């Protein structure tokens, strides 16, 4: 694992530039996730705006009688700021509910590490909905454009979790590999030099405070999620141009993202909710899948019965 770019560059090229200690791999992944997510959102919005989606087209406007107060592609700076603030705050709240034992740790409360993705997503959806409603834009139309970026951002974030070893790993895995050709690190990994300093001290280590590895190997679930979510990104990006009711692409995202997280939780280390025998993430995943299915059914029904025009 590489806690920051100093160790990554030193191990791969032999260069040792001390200032790179200030650029953490987790922080860099979050920044890249944000930039690429916004890039694909803007690209899709610009394509829709050229087709006149936000001037008078039903399904993309709250009041079809007048155009949007501002084109969505021109709002990305404002919406990025709102989403960043709301996403971090709500994501941290979700994380602390899930890990209540860290409520006494001031460093954990105010750290950018440990932000629940579904919590961050909830905060961003709420802030975006309020903002776009006020500008006569149907939020579902923008969410359709954002779905691909959402899942790609999650993919990059999970890669950051894996490379830095931030604790988002799975349960212990001491089972034999199912296939001989499968790399050990892909099946069971002990996360050497992880940033949360979990496990046992490594011998002959000169990585400062990052000289720990897990006592027993675990499933590298963050890596699995990154791979699956990249495939989902390709799927959502390819279908986004198809003519469907507004909100349909977002509904697919909610269903698939919820399903992916629900299944991966079976081999993750998150605590179970008492009485339900599922994790908080699985509960949220169920809600997302139900919401996605309801949205899909509702939009199709409305489009088939004289409602919103397909976009």
C-alpha positions, -999 to +999 in steps of 0.1 A: +000+000+000+011+036-006-001+061+020+011+090+000+029+098-033+063+099-017+063+062-010+046+054-043+073+073-063+101+060-042+091+024-047+084+027-084+111+050-096+136+053-067+130+091-064+125+104-029+110+139-029+099+148+007+072+173-003+052+144-018+044+133+018+017+160+017-002+144-012-020+113+001-032+086-023-066+087-007-069+125-011-057+123-047-082+097-055-110+118-041-098+148-062-096+126-093-131+112-086-145+146-084-128+160-115-137+130-138-173+128-124-178+164-132-162+160-166-186+133-178-216+152-163-207+183-182-201+164-214-235+149-213-252+181-203-236+200-232-248+173-257-284+177-243-283+214-244-274+215-280-305+195-287-326+220-269-335+198-239-337+228-214-355+253-236-390+239-239-388+201-239-412+183-216-396+160-190-366+182-185-384+212-171-406+217-140-428+242-159-426+234-197-441+268-205-408+286-199-372+276-204-348+268-176-336+298-156-300+288-164-285+260-184-273+231-162-238+232-177-235+267-164-244+257-128-216+231-122-194+254-102-223+263-078-236+228-077-201+214-071-197+236-041-231+227-027-226+190-033-191+190-018-204+206+015-236+186+018-219+154+006-191+156+031-214+165+060-241+139+054-215+113+044-196+118+077-229+116+096-237+083+080-202+070+087-204+079+124-238+063+127-223+031+112-191+034+134-205+049+167-174+038+185-155+067+168-178+094+181-154+101+210-125+106+185-123+142+175-097+134+148-120+109+132-150+132+133-132+160+114-111+138+092-118+135+054-112+097+058-143+077+067-170+093+046-199+070+038-205+070+001-243+065+003-245+093+029-225+116+006-247+106-024-278+114-003-265+148+006-257+156-030-290+145-043-309+166-018-289+197-024-291+193-062-328+187-061-335+219-042-312+239-064-326+227-098-362+230-087-356+266-080-342+270-115-371+253-133-350+222-142-363+187-136-336+172-113-342+138-128-329+150-162-297+162-146-294+130-125-296+110-157-266+129-170-248+125-136-254+087-132-223+077-152-201+102-134-215+090-100-205+054-106-171+064-121-163+086-091-172+057-068-149+034-088-119+058-084-127+064-048-126+027-041-093+024-059-080+051-036-093+031-006-075+000-018-042+017-027-040+036+006-054+007+028-079+029+046-098+000+063-125-006+036-115-042+032-133-075+037-135-102+062-106-126+068-099-149+039-077-179+046-094-201+020-073-216-008-074-198-041-101-211-065-077-207-095-040-212-095-035-183-120-053-158-097-028-134-080-025-138-042-032-101-037-065-103-057-079-132-035-065-125-001-044-095+009-028-083+042-026-046+033+010-037+042+017-001+051-021+006+055-029+042+066-049+032+096-020+013+111-040-018+116-024-052+123+011-063+133+044-044+130+064-053+099+101-062+102+128-040+087+103-013+077+115+023+070+080+037+062+077+058+094+043+053+110+031+031+082+048-002+092+017-023+098+001-052+080-029-073+088-023-103+109-045-124+086-053-117+049-087-104+039-108-101+008-097-069-011-134-058-014-125-022-024-107-035-054-136-058-064-160-028-061-137-007-083-137-033-111-175-039-110-183-001-109-160+006-139-180-020-158-212-003-147-198+031-158-193+017-193-229+004-193-245+036-181-224+058-205-234+036-234-272+037-227-275+074-217-284+085-253-312+061-258-347+076-259-363+068-226-385+086-200-366+112-179-351+095-148-347+061-164-309+061-164-309+073-128-332+044-119-308+019-134-280+035-115-299+032-082-308-004-087-273-016-099-253+005-074-276-008-046-273-044-057-235-041-060-231-027-025-256-051-010-237-082-023-202-069-015-213-063+021-215-101+026-177-102+027-170-068+042-162-061+079-190-036+086-210-042+118-246-057+116-277-038+127-291-054+158-323-073+150-320-071+112-288-091+106-277-068+078-253-039+077-263-002+075-250-002+039-272-031+030-302-014+045-294+017+024-288-005-006-323-020-002-338+014-001-319+025-032-330-005-051-366+000-041-364+037-050-348+028-084-375+003-092-403+026-082-388+055-102-384+033-132-420+020-130-434+054-123-417+071-152-426+044-177-462+045-165-464+083-168-448+083-203-472+057-215-502+076-202-496+111-217-472+123-190-437+135-194-422+133-229-394+107-232-360+123-235 
